[in-house]
Amino acid sequence: MRVAVVSLACATVLVAACGRGPSPDKTAAATPDAAAAAAPAAASAGSEVLTAGSIEFPVIPTIMVPSIIGSGPAQKRLELSMQSLIDPLAGISVRPANCATDGGLVNESGFTNVDAQGNLERVGGHGVFNIGADGSGQAVTGDGVVEVKPDGSGSVVNDAGTFEVNADGSGTYVGSHGNIELDGKGAGSWVGGFGTIENHGDGSGSWVGAEGSIEINADGSGKWIGGPESIVENRGDGTGTVGAVPREVKMAPLAPLPPAGQFPLLDKFKPSGAPCGYVITLNDKVLFDFDKDAIRPDAGKVLDVLATALGKVPSSAMEIRGHTDAKGSDDYNQNLSERRAQAVLAALRERGSATDASAHGYGETQPVAANEVNGKDNPGGRQLNRRVEIFVRT
């Protein structure tokens, strides 16, 4: 029996890639002051409604949970080679890959390749495993310690940090990407070098960080302070103000913040597939302008590092996979995803990498997050879905 080393992937996407400014899906003014300047001058700043259009707040990142499947030496070498790129907030990550019996990539996380049909004790080069017939147990390996209880709760401790999960979906993560706490009911927080995200679970929340201070209330109102002269207040009734000296503008109520997720139960050492390689994820904004398939000039450094890293890890096959969100028609999204996958493949080949790789587009068919929540648009989820993946099969 082959037992996979279990560890917490240190480069998994912990949050949705956030908008570093207004979303490119809209044509609204980029900043509060720009919106005010575009409108006719008001005779009285507090009385006349300016027709500046809709002002869009930056997207508060959606709190996600780490992947909990094992990473091997090949992935660790890849992560080391890509260390200058890996940034969960920007949507650049590496995760271990699982494959189903037909060889297809399995998106779900889980522990791999441990027999849970009877009590098992194993001491060998991989570590020490004590596993009960119910799938609970403990694994102690060179990568850390994993404990799984019969109800699916447990912990993972390794060099990436500490992951604690409870049977109700609540839990904590403390590690290289900061601190995550989820209550299992939709509320949670994430604190890291980028700032602090709070999700209250009722549609309201806040983010204090790269974009300034952003607050969203459950009634559609909110406030964004991007600097001394960049202040936006949304009343939630179709009106609001912009600027340090408030000027009236029309603005749509803010979409409610989707609930934070739950930590997954620890699968009781049962396989969701077999380890088969790793997946590199690149948020589309890293490589492309909105709705374009030409790689951005400033993406050259990312591709240089990526091509060098891929050349250091042996593989049996490689696939460039393009994905979109659900906005637009199925045919349009399929075509866009194919063109983007081909563009990344061509760019890597220009750099002497991925010479035997293939490229495929999957359109909107394989989302990793909800495009809508309760019938309402979910910008953070759509950002996660707009991505290019590089599946390296080992």
BELTA-V764695 format. One record per helix or strand of 3 or more residues. SS is the DSSP state (~ for helix, > for strand). FROM is the first residue (numbers start at 1). LEN is the number of residues. If there is no record, write none. Layout:
{{SS | FROM | LEN} {SS | FROM | LEN}}
This chain:
{{~ | 32 | 7} {~ | 73 | 9} {~ | 88 | 3} {> | 92 | 8} {> | 120 | 5} {> | 127 | 5} {> | 137 | 5} {> | 144 | 5} {> | 154 | 5} {> | 161 | 5} {> | 171 | 5} {> | 178 | 5} {> | 188 | 5} {> | 195 | 5} {> | 205 | 5} {> | 212 | 5} {> | 222 | 6} {> | 230 | 5} {> | 239 | 4} {> | 247 | 4} {~ | 267 | 3} {> | 274 | 10} {~ | 284 | 4} {~ | 297 | 14} {> | 317 | 7} {~ | 330 | 21} {> | 358 | 4} {~ | 379 | 7} {> | 387 | 7}}
